[in-house]
């Protein structure tokens, strides 16, 4: 899928949590590109919404959300700026969806 054909991104996070509400390790977070927001939302409906019991102590939680490509790129920009220690700058008029 070429970058120009991506219209939406599904971000998925997997978390393992104990019955004492203690998270086991870091969550696994990944993204999946989609051509349209509608495709993203359809795929998102197939993901589990309720926690899944792994054993007596541990539960598997899945969190997911669709973003437009512009929203996703803005989140990436803010993340990079926070890692570089610079203050986030609001996007300029006309930069949406770049």
N, C-alpha and C positions, 0 to 999 in steps of 0.2 A: 504494500500500500504506500503510495507516494505521499509525502508530507502535505502537498496541496489538496489531497482528497480527504484529509482528516477534518471532520466537522465537530466531533465530540470525543471526549476521553472518559472512560470509566475507571475510577480509582477504587481499588479493592484493598481492604486491610483485614488480616486474619490475626486474632488475638487468642491466647490461651490464658484462662483465668481460673484461679482456685476457688473453692467454696468460701474462702476467707477474703475474696476480692483482691488477691495478690496476682499480678500478672507474671507469667512465666516467660522470661526473656523479652526480647524486643519483638514487636509485631512484624509480620511479613506484609509489606505494602507494595503493590504493583499497579501498573496502568495498562489499559487496553484501548487502542485507537478504534474509532468507528467513523464511517462516512457521515452519518447523520445522528442527531440527538435521538430521533425515534428508534433507530437501531440500538443505540446505547441503552435506552430505557427498557426496551424489550429484553435484551440480554440481562440487564440488572434484575428484572423480575424473576429470573431463574435462580438467582443466588439465595442462599438461606437467610432468612430474616430473624429467626429465633435461634438462641444458643443451642448447640449440639452437645449432649453429654458424652464425654470421652470415657470417663470412668467415674468412680464414686466421688473423686475430689476435683477433677478438672472439667472445664467447659470450653468449647471452641465457639468464639463469637466472630461473625463476619460482618463488616461494615462496608458499604459501597455507596458511591454517588457518581452521577454523571455530571460532567462539566462541559461547557462549550470550549472549543479550542482556545478562544480568547481568554476565558476564565483560567484555564489550565496554564497557559503561557504566563499570565499575570502571577499566578501562584509560584511558578518556577522562578520568575524574576525576583519576587519578594524573598524567596528562599535563598537564592544566590546572594542577594544583597545582605541578608541577615548573617550569612556565613562569612561574608567579606567584612562585616562590621560597619556597613554604611546604612544610613537611614533610607527606608523605602521612599521612592519618589512616585507620586501619582502619575499614571500614563498621560501623555499629551493628547490633545484632541486630534482624532484621526488615526491614532495608533491601535485602535481596537481591532482585534482579529488579525494582527500582523503575523 
